[in-house]
């Protein structure tokens, strides 16, 4: 993650929240996947919550898993 995302505190918060999402949902994804997450540049780390992360990521990974299973 680049310094464009803010200072070290902000970057670490983003990483912690994303890791926690994957820790809680690691068994929801049936396929073995390597995932790279690139945060949006306008993301405010202070406003990032686990609920917001879940709201953004769950539909994406549901679609990714469905497409991967179909192929």
LOVOBA-875035 format. One record per atom (N, C-alpha, C): x negated, y negated, z; residue in one letter; residue number from 1; chain. Coordinates in Angstrom, 1 decimal. Atoms other than C-alpha are relative to their C-alpha. Layout:
// LOVOBA-875035
<rec X="X" Y="Y" Z="Z" residu="a" num="NUM" chaine="A"/>
...
END
This chain:
// LOVOBA-875035
<rec X="-0.9" Y="1.2" Z="0.0" residu="x" num="1" chaine="A"/>
<rec X="0.0" Y="0.0" Z="0.0" residu="x" num="1" chaine="A"/>
<rec X="-0.9" Y="-1.2" Z="0.0" residu="x" num="1" chaine="A"/>
<rec X="0.9" Y="1.1" Z="0.2" residu="x" num="2" chaine="A"/>
<rec X="-1.5" Y="-3.3" Z="-1.0" residu="x" num="2" chaine="A"/>
<rec X="0.4" Y="-1.1" Z="1.0" residu="x" num="2" chaine="A"/>
<rec X="-0.1" Y="1.1" Z="-0.9" residu="x" num="3" chaine="A"/>
<rec X="-1.9" Y="-6.5" Z="1.0" residu="x" num="3" chaine="A"/>
<rec X="1.2" Y="-0.9" Z="-0.4" residu="x" num="3" chaine="A"/>
<rec X="-1.1" Y="0.8" Z="0.5" residu="x" num="4" chaine="A"/>
<rec X="0.9" Y="-8.0" Z="-1.1" residu="x" num="4" chaine="A"/>
<rec X="1.3" Y="0.2" Z="0.8" residu="x" num="4" chaine="A"/>
<rec X="-1.1" Y="-0.3" Z="-0.8" residu="x" num="5" chaine="A"/>
<rec X="3.3" Y="-6.3" Z="1.2" residu="x" num="5" chaine="A"/>
<rec X="0.0" Y="-0.7" Z="1.4" residu="x" num="5" chaine="A"/>
<rec X="0.0" Y="0.7" Z="-1.3" residu="x" num="6" chaine="A"/>
<rec X="2.3" Y="-8.4" Z="4.2" residu="x" num="6" chaine="A"/>
<rec X="-1.3" Y="0.4" Z="0.8" residu="x" num="6" chaine="A"/>
<rec X="1.1" Y="-0.3" Z="-0.9" residu="x" num="7" chaine="A"/>
<rec X="-0.1" Y="-8.1" Z="7.1" residu="x" num="7" chaine="A"/>
<rec X="0.0" Y="1.5" Z="0.4" residu="x" num="7" chaine="A"/>
<rec X="0.1" Y="-1.4" Z="-0.4" residu="x" num="8" chaine="A"/>
<rec X="-1.2" Y="-4.8" Z="8.6" residu="x" num="8" chaine="A"/>
<rec X="1.2" Y="0.4" Z="0.9" residu="x" num="8" chaine="A"/>
<rec X="-1.2" Y="-0.3" Z="-0.8" residu="x" num="9" chaine="A"/>
<rec X="1.7" Y="-4.9" Z="11.1" residu="x" num="9" chaine="A"/>
<rec X="1.2" Y="0.4" Z="-0.9" residu="x" num="9" chaine="A"/>
<rec X="-1.2" Y="-0.2" Z="0.9" residu="x" num="10" chaine="A"/>
<rec X="4.3" Y="-5.2" Z="8.3" residu="x" num="10" chaine="A"/>
<rec X="-0.2" Y="1.3" Z="-0.8" residu="x" num="10" chaine="A"/>
<rec X="0.3" Y="-1.2" Z="0.8" residu="x" num="11" chaine="A"/>
<rec X="2.6" Y="-2.5" Z="6.2" residu="x" num="11" chaine="A"/>
<rec X="0.2" Y="1.3" Z="0.8" residu="x" num="11" chaine="A"/>
<rec X="-0.1" Y="-1.2" Z="-0.9" residu="x" num="12" chaine="A"/>
<rec X="2.4" Y="-0.1" Z="9.1" residu="x" num="12" chaine="A"/>
<rec X="1.4" Y="0.3" Z="0.4" residu="x" num="12" chaine="A"/>
<rec X="-1.5" Y="-0.2" Z="-0.3" residu="x" num="13" chaine="A"/>
<rec X="6.1" Y="-0.6" Z="10.0" residu="x" num="13" chaine="A"/>
<rec X="0.7" Y="0.7" Z="-1.2" residu="x" num="13" chaine="A"/>
<rec X="-0.6" Y="-0.6" Z="1.2" residu="x" num="14" chaine="A"/>
<rec X="7.1" Y="0.2" Z="6.4" residu="x" num="14" chaine="A"/>
<rec X="-0.4" Y="1.5" Z="0.0" residu="x" num="14" chaine="A"/>
<rec X="0.5" Y="-1.4" Z="0.1" residu="x" num="15" chaine="A"/>
<rec X="4.9" Y="3.4" Z="6.5" residu="x" num="15" chaine="A"/>
<rec X="0.7" Y="0.8" Z="1.1" residu="x" num="15" chaine="A"/>
<rec X="-0.6" Y="-0.7" Z="-1.1" residu="x" num="16" chaine="A"/>
<rec X="6.3" Y="4.4" Z="9.9" residu="x" num="16" chaine="A"/>
<rec X="1.5" Y="0.4" Z="-0.3" residu="x" num="16" chaine="A"/>
<rec X="-1.5" Y="-0.2" Z="0.3" residu="x" num="17" chaine="A"/>
<rec X="10.0" Y="4.0" Z="8.8" residu="x" num="17" chaine="A"/>
<rec X="0.1" Y="1.1" Z="-1.1" residu="x" num="17" chaine="A"/>
<rec X="-0.1" Y="-0.9" Z="1.1" residu="x" num="18" chaine="A"/>
<rec X="9.4" Y="5.9" Z="5.6" residu="x" num="18" chaine="A"/>
<rec X="-0.4" Y="1.4" Z="0.4" residu="x" num="18" chaine="A"/>
<rec X="0.4" Y="-1.3" Z="-0.5" residu="x" num="19" chaine="A"/>
<rec X="7.6" Y="8.7" Z="7.3" residu="x" num="19" chaine="A"/>
<rec X="1.0" Y="0.6" Z="0.9" residu="x" num="19" chaine="A"/>
<rec X="-1.0" Y="-0.5" Z="-0.9" residu="x" num="20" chaine="A"/>
<rec X="10.3" Y="9.0" Z="9.9" residu="x" num="20" chaine="A"/>
<rec X="1.2" Y="0.5" Z="-0.8" residu="x" num="20" chaine="A"/>
<rec X="-1.0" Y="-0.5" Z="0.9" residu="x" num="21" chaine="A"/>
<rec X="12.9" Y="9.3" Z="7.1" residu="x" num="21" chaine="A"/>
<rec X="-0.3" Y="1.4" Z="-0.5" residu="x" num="21" chaine="A"/>
<rec X="0.4" Y="-1.3" Z="0.6" residu="x" num="22" chaine="A"/>
<rec X="11.0" Y="12.2" Z="5.5" residu="x" num="22" chaine="A"/>
<rec X="-0.1" Y="1.0" Z="1.1" residu="x" num="22" chaine="A"/>
<rec X="0.1" Y="-0.9" Z="-1.1" residu="x" num="23" chaine="A"/>
<rec X="10.4" Y="13.8" Z="8.9" residu="x" num="23" chaine="A"/>
<rec X="1.4" Y="0.5" Z="0.3" residu="x" num="23" chaine="A"/>
<rec X="-1.4" Y="-0.4" Z="-0.3" residu="x" num="24" chaine="A"/>
<rec X="14.2" Y="13.8" Z="9.6" residu="x" num="24" chaine="A"/>
<rec X="0.7" Y="0.8" Z="-1.1" residu="x" num="24" chaine="A"/>
<rec X="-0.7" Y="-0.6" Z="1.2" residu="x" num="25" chaine="A"/>
<rec X="15.2" Y="14.9" Z="6.1" residu="x" num="25" chaine="A"/>
<rec X="-0.9" Y="1.0" Z="-0.7" residu="x" num="25" chaine="A"/>
<rec X="0.9" Y="-0.9" Z="0.7" residu="x" num="26" chaine="A"/>
<rec X="12.3" Y="17.3" Z="5.2" residu="x" num="26" chaine="A"/>
<rec X="0.7" Y="1.3" Z="-0.4" residu="x" num="26" chaine="A"/>
<rec X="-0.6" Y="-1.2" Z="0.4" residu="x" num="27" chaine="A"/>
<rec X="14.6" Y="20.3" Z="5.1" residu="x" num="27" chaine="A"/>
<rec X="1.2" Y="-0.2" Z="-0.9" residu="x" num="27" chaine="A"/>
<rec X="-1.1" Y="0.3" Z="0.9" residu="x" num="28" chaine="A"/>
<rec X="17.3" Y="18.6" Z="3.0" residu="x" num="28" chaine="A"/>
<rec X="-0.4" Y="0.2" Z="-1.5" residu="x" num="28" chaine="A"/>
<rec X="0.5" Y="-0.2" Z="1.3" residu="x" num="29" chaine="A"/>
<rec X="15.1" Y="18.9" Z="-0.1" residu="x" num="29" chaine="A"/>
<rec X="-0.5" Y="1.4" Z="-0.2" residu="x" num="29" chaine="A"/>
<rec X="0.3" Y="-1.4" Z="0.1" residu="x" num="30" chaine="A"/>
<rec X="15.0" Y="22.4" Z="-1.3" residu="x" num="30" chaine="A"/>
<rec X="-1.2" Y="0.3" Z="-0.9" residu="x" num="30" chaine="A"/>
<rec X="1.1" Y="-0.2" Z="0.9" residu="x" num="31" chaine="A"/>
<rec X="12.4" Y="22.0" Z="-4.0" residu="x" num="31" chaine="A"/>
<rec X="-1.3" Y="-0.6" Z="0.6" residu="x" num="31" chaine="A"/>
<rec X="1.3" Y="0.6" Z="-0.4" residu="x" num="32" chaine="A"/>
<rec X="8.7" Y="21.5" Z="-3.3" residu="x" num="32" chaine="A"/>
<rec X="-0.3" Y="-1.2" Z="-0.9" residu="x" num="32" chaine="A"/>
<rec X="0.2" Y="1.2" Z="0.8" residu="x" num="33" chaine="A"/>
<rec X="8.1" Y="17.9" Z="-4.4" residu="x" num="33" chaine="A"/>
<rec X="-1.2" Y="-0.8" Z="0.6" residu="x" num="33" chaine="A"/>
<rec X="1.0" Y="1.0" Z="-0.5" residu="x" num="34" chaine="A"/>
<rec X="5.2" Y="15.4" Z="-4.1" residu="x" num="34" chaine="A"/>
<rec X="0.7" Y="-1.3" Z="-0.4" residu="x" num="34" chaine="A"/>
<rec X="-0.7" Y="1.2" Z="0.2" residu="x" num="35" chaine="A"/>
<rec X="6.7" Y="12.0" Z="-3.7" residu="x" num="35" chaine="A"/>
<rec X="-0.9" Y="-1.2" Z="0.4" residu="x" num="35" chaine="A"/>
<rec X="0.7" Y="1.2" Z="-0.2" residu="x" num="36" chaine="A"/>
<rec X="5.1" Y="8.6" Z="-4.0" residu="x" num="36" chaine="A"/>
<rec X="1.0" Y="-1.1" Z="0.2" residu="x" num="36" chaine="A"/>
<rec X="-0.9" Y="1.1" Z="-0.2" residu="x" num="37" chaine="A"/>
<rec X="6.9" Y="5.6" Z="-2.5" residu="x" num="37" chaine="A"/>
<rec X="-0.7" Y="-1.3" Z="-0.1" residu="x" num="37" chaine="A"/>
<rec X="0.5" Y="1.4" Z="0.2" residu="x" num="38" chaine="A"/>
<rec X="6.2" Y="2.1" Z="-3.7" residu="x" num="38" chaine="A"/>
<rec X="1.0" Y="-1.0" Z="0.5" residu="x" num="38" chaine="A"/>
<rec X="-1.0" Y="0.9" Z="-0.5" residu="x" num="39" chaine="A"/>
<rec X="8.0" Y="-0.5" Z="-1.6" residu="x" num="39" chaine="A"/>
<rec X="0.2" Y="-1.2" Z="-1.0" residu="x" num="39" chaine="A"/>
<rec X="-0.3" Y="1.2" Z="0.8" residu="x" num="40" chaine="A"/>
<rec X="9.7" Y="-3.5" Z="-3.3" residu="x" num="40" chaine="A"/>
<rec X="-0.8" Y="-1.1" Z="0.6" residu="x" num="40" chaine="A"/>
<rec X="0.8" Y="1.1" Z="-0.5" residu="x" num="41" chaine="A"/>
<rec X="7.7" Y="-6.6" Z="-3.1" residu="x" num="41" chaine="A"/>
<rec X="0.7" Y="-1.0" Z="0.9" residu="x" num="41" chaine="A"/>
<rec X="-0.8" Y="1.0" Z="-0.8" residu="x" num="42" chaine="A"/>
<rec X="10.5" Y="-8.7" Z="-1.6" residu="x" num="42" chaine="A"/>
<rec X="0.5" Y="0.7" Z="1.3" residu="x" num="42" chaine="A"/>
<rec X="-0.5" Y="-0.7" Z="-1.2" residu="x" num="43" chaine="A"/>
<rec X="11.0" Y="-6.2" Z="1.2" residu="x" num="43" chaine="A"/>
<rec X="-0.5" Y="-0.7" Z="1.3" residu="x" num="43" chaine="A"/>
<rec X="0.4" Y="0.5" Z="-1.3" residu="x" num="44" chaine="A"/>
<rec X="11.0" Y="-7.7" Z="4.7" residu="x" num="44" chaine="A"/>
<rec X="-0.2" Y="1.1" Z="1.0" residu="x" num="44" chaine="A"/>
<rec X="0.2" Y="-1.1" Z="-0.8" residu="x" num="45" chaine="A"/>
<rec X="9.4" Y="-5.3" Z="7.0" residu="x" num="45" chaine="A"/>
<rec X="0.8" Y="-0.1" Z="1.3" residu="x" num="45" chaine="A"/>
<rec X="-0.7" Y="0.2" Z="-1.3" residu="x" num="46" chaine="A"/>
<rec X="11.1" Y="-6.8" Z="10.1" residu="x" num="46" chaine="A"/>
<rec X="1.5" Y="0.5" Z="-0.2" residu="x" num="46" chaine="A"/>
<rec X="-1.4" Y="-0.4" Z="0.2" residu="x" num="47" chaine="A"/>
<rec X="14.5" Y="-6.0" Z="8.5" residu="x" num="47" chaine="A"/>
<rec X="0.2" Y="1.4" Z="-0.4" residu="x" num="47" chaine="A"/>
<rec X="-0.1" Y="-1.4" Z="0.4" residu="x" num="48" chaine="A"/>
<rec X="13.7" Y="-2.5" Z="7.5" residu="x" num="48" chaine="A"/>
<rec X="0.3" Y="0.9" Z="1.1" residu="x" num="48" chaine="A"/>
<rec X="-0.4" Y="-0.9" Z="-1.0" residu="x" num="49" chaine="A"/>
<rec X="15.5" Y="0.1" Z="9.5" residu="x" num="49" chaine="A"/>
<rec X="0.1" Y="1.4" Z="-0.6" residu="x" num="49" chaine="A"/>
<rec X="-0.1" Y="-1.3" Z="0.5" residu="x" num="50" chaine="A"/>
<rec X="15.9" Y="3.8" Z="9.3" residu="x" num="50" chaine="A"/>
<rec X="1.4" Y="0.2" Z="-0.7" residu="x" num="50" chaine="A"/>
<rec X="-1.3" Y="0.0" Z="0.7" residu="x" num="51" chaine="A"/>
<rec X="19.6" Y="3.3" Z="8.3" residu="x" num="51" chaine="A"/>
<rec X="-0.1" Y="-0.5" Z="-1.4" residu="x" num="51" chaine="A"/>
<rec X="0.2" Y="0.6" Z="1.3" residu="x" num="52" chaine="A"/>
<rec X="18.6" Y="1.1" Z="5.4" residu="x" num="52" chaine="A"/>
<rec X="-0.8" Y="0.9" Z="-0.9" residu="x" num="52" chaine="A"/>
<rec X="0.9" Y="-1.0" Z="0.8" residu="x" num="53" chaine="A"/>
<rec X="15.9" Y="3.6" Z="4.3" residu="x" num="53" chaine="A"/>
<rec X="0.9" Y="1.1" Z="-0.4" residu="x" num="53" chaine="A"/>
<rec X="-0.9" Y="-1.2" Z="0.4" residu="x" num="54" chaine="A"/>
<rec X="18.5" Y="6.4" Z="4.4" residu="x" num="54" chaine="A"/>
<rec X="1.0" Y="-0.4" Z="-1.1" residu="x" num="54" chaine="A"/>
<rec X="-1.0" Y="0.5" Z="1.0" residu="x" num="55" chaine="A"/>
<rec X="21.0" Y="4.3" Z="2.4" residu="x" num="55" chaine="A"/>
<rec X="-0.7" Y="-0.1" Z="-1.4" residu="x" num="55" chaine="A"/>
<rec X="0.7" Y="0.1" Z="1.3" residu="x" num="56" chaine="A"/>
<rec X="18.3" Y="3.7" Z="-0.3" residu="x" num="56" chaine="A"/>
<rec X="-0.5" Y="1.3" Z="-0.5" residu="x" num="56" chaine="A"/>
<rec X="0.7" Y="-1.2" Z="0.5" residu="x" num="57" chaine="A"/>
<rec X="16.5" Y="7.0" Z="-0.4" residu="x" num="57" chaine="A"/>
<rec X="0.9" Y="1.2" Z="-0.2" residu="x" num="57" chaine="A"/>
<rec X="-0.8" Y="-1.2" Z="0.2" residu="x" num="58" chaine="A"/>
<rec X="19.3" Y="9.6" Z="0.0" residu="x" num="58" chaine="A"/>
<rec X="0.6" Y="0.2" Z="-1.3" residu="x" num="58" chaine="A"/>
<rec X="-0.6" Y="-0.2" Z="1.4" residu="x" num="59" chaine="A"/>
<rec X="21.1" Y="9.0" Z="-3.3" residu="x" num="59" chaine="A"/>
<rec X="-1.1" Y="0.3" Z="-1.0" residu="x" num="59" chaine="A"/>
<rec X="1.1" Y="-0.3" Z="0.9" residu="x" num="60" chaine="A"/>
<rec X="17.7" Y="8.9" Z="-5.1" residu="x" num="60" chaine="A"/>
<rec X="-0.5" Y="1.4" Z="0.1" residu="x" num="60" chaine="A"/>
<rec X="0.5" Y="-1.4" Z="-0.1" residu="x" num="61" chaine="A"/>
<rec X="16.5" Y="12.2" Z="-3.7" residu="x" num="61" chaine="A"/>
<rec X="1.0" Y="1.0" Z="-0.3" residu="x" num="61" chaine="A"/>
<rec X="-1.1" Y="-0.9" Z="0.4" residu="x" num="62" chaine="A"/>
<rec X="19.8" Y="13.8" Z="-4.2" residu="x" num="62" chaine="A"/>
<rec X="0.0" Y="0.2" Z="-1.5" residu="x" num="62" chaine="A"/>
<rec X="0.1" Y="0.0" Z="1.5" residu="x" num="63" chaine="A"/>
<rec X="19.6" Y="12.9" Z="-7.9" residu="x" num="63" chaine="A"/>
<rec X="-1.3" Y="0.7" Z="-0.5" residu="x" num="63" chaine="A"/>
<rec X="1.3" Y="-0.6" Z="0.4" residu="x" num="64" chaine="A"/>
<rec X="15.9" Y="13.9" Z="-8.2" residu="x" num="64" chaine="A"/>
<rec X="0.1" Y="1.5" Z="0.2" residu="x" num="64" chaine="A"/>
<rec X="-0.1" Y="-1.4" Z="-0.3" residu="x" num="65" chaine="A"/>
<rec X="16.6" Y="17.3" Z="-6.6" residu="x" num="65" chaine="A"/>
<rec X="0.9" Y="0.7" Z="-1.0" residu="x" num="65" chaine="A"/>
<rec X="-0.9" Y="-0.6" Z="0.9" residu="x" num="66" chaine="A"/>
<rec X="19.6" Y="17.9" Z="-8.8" residu="x" num="66" chaine="A"/>
<rec X="-0.6" Y="0.1" Z="-1.4" residu="x" num="66" chaine="A"/>
<rec X="0.7" Y="0.0" Z="1.3" residu="x" num="67" chaine="A"/>
<rec X="17.6" Y="17.0" Z="-12.0" residu="x" num="67" chaine="A"/>
<rec X="-1.1" Y="1.1" Z="0.0" residu="x" num="67" chaine="A"/>
<rec X="1.1" Y="-1.0" Z="-0.1" residu="x" num="68" chaine="A"/>
<rec X="14.7" Y="19.2" Z="-10.9" residu="x" num="68" chaine="A"/>
<rec X="0.5" Y="1.4" Z="0.0" residu="x" num="68" chaine="A"/>
<rec X="-0.6" Y="-1.3" Z="0.0" residu="x" num="69" chaine="A"/>
<rec X="16.9" Y="22.1" Z="-10.2" residu="x" num="69" chaine="A"/>
<rec X="0.6" Y="0.4" Z="-1.3" residu="x" num="69" chaine="A"/>
<rec X="-0.6" Y="-0.3" Z="1.3" residu="x" num="70" chaine="A"/>
<rec X="18.6" Y="21.8" Z="-13.6" residu="x" num="70" chaine="A"/>
<rec X="-1.0" Y="0.4" Z="-1.0" residu="x" num="70" chaine="A"/>
<rec X="1.0" Y="-0.2" Z="1.1" residu="x" num="71" chaine="A"/>
<rec X="15.4" Y="21.9" Z="-15.5" residu="x" num="71" chaine="A"/>
<rec X="-0.8" Y="1.3" Z="0.3" residu="x" num="71" chaine="A"/>
END
